[in-house]
Amino acid sequence: MVTHKAPNNSRIMAVAWFLAKRQILRSNKYTTALIIFIMMLTFLNLVVISGILIGLIEGGNIANKEQYTGDLIITTIAGDPYIKSTYAISNTLHAMSDVENVSVRYFEGGQVEANYKTRRDFSDLPDTVGTQITGINLGNEEALSHLSKYVVEGDFLDANESGYILIGANLLHRYSSTFGDAFASLEGVYPGDEVKVTVNGRTKTFIVKGIVDTKVNEVSLRAFMTTEDFLRLVDRPGLNANEIAVDLKPGSFTTPDILKSNLEKAGFAGDGKIQTATEAIPEFLNQIRLAFGLLGNVIGLIGIVVASITIFIVIFINAVTRRKYIGIMKGIGISSKAIEISYVFQSIFYALLGGGFGMILVYGLLVPAFNAHPLDFPFSDGILVAPLSGTLFKFALLLIVTLAAGYVPARMIVKKNTLDSILGR
């Protein structure tokens, strides 16, 4: 009696590889290119859509860190008007070797009035806006937030001058009108105009030196003057500040979390609210980020379903048209498993090439392009967020789905009766 030895796994894989390679090389090149293109678009849909949606929020977070909070920010504790021990905290921060910039800010709620000179009829409403009048050390603030870069009209403040003020663009109607009438704004204020500033009942006139326009509300909704002018205007006992923003040196081994911990260990936890840039992000923005990420993933998954259906149809049609040859191969002793795996290899080939080209496009072109030219949205400069770990996970997901989409139709055809397949029944 003759016994047939079952082929070992290595031989099955070798035969499957040979059949897959032969089939791909003999297939229509345009069809192959089209399938790979579809897989690439599916991968881009999976990565780029969610990356842009998340990037809208991430761009705002980056701007908030670069232009306002720095790596760490200390603010007042609820119920306290000032940061206690401001001088000691500032000295401690300056003594830390990994701290690069420290900006101490003073502010008080006040009013800016624009038409006090031209308002002849006192029954007319004054052109005023409420804001935070903020005193800054120009050199320290410039080093930390590069505030002068965002002066879109006029000039930045000069430390050797007194009596000048920077107005945030969102306090002016010509800039804030796109947001509707959500808050009051000043009409017709330009650099060189004189405005009246009132804080705690104390009033002084200032000349508008420039207009500051950023997408960080904490900047564009404030009015800035030098610390010296602020202290002359505001009757404040002591020199305790309202905000202290801190930048770490690039490449420093000290992280914002470590810096926060060091300040708390130094006994400053009760003097002010110490937060890293990440902690200072409003919770609703984190919720929006999660929602956008989920929305992007849903859209991407729809793309994966479309791609899997495409692969299913391609492999199914391929297998159906080769049904007779599949029957002949089975008849001459080629393992059914080898034939099935050969179609799986074809699916993997399409997914690897499509995903590979997508990876090259994402990291070689799209991410650098978005970083250099972010999307201009009213609330942020949108970038493309595509962390490598997440992208590789989506690549693997695409590969698994494609593998299944290639195996199922092949299995459906190969399991048919060999004689029926050969005779086309």
Secondary structure, 3 states (H helix, E strand, C coil): CCCCCCCCHHHHHHHHHHHHHHHHHHCCHHHHHHHHHHHHHHHHHHHHHHHHHHHHHHHHHHHHHHHHHECEEEECCCCCCCCCCHHHHHHHHHHCCCEEEEEEEEEEEEEEECCCCCCCCCCCCCCEEEEEEEEECHHHHHHHHCHHHHEEEECCCCCCCCCEEEEEHHHEHHHHHHHCCCCCCECCCCCCCEEEEEECCEEEEEEEEEEECCCCHHHHCEEEEEHHHHHHHCCCCCCCCCEEEEEECCCCCCCHHHHHHHHHHCCCCCCCEEEECCCCCCHHHHHHHHHHHHHHHHHHHHHHHHHHHHHHHHHHHHHHHCHHHHHHHHHCCCCHHHHHHHHHHHHHHHHHHHHHHHHHHHHHHHHHHHHHCCEECCCCEECCCCCHHHHHHHHHHHHHHHHHHHHHHHHHHHCCCHHHHHHCC
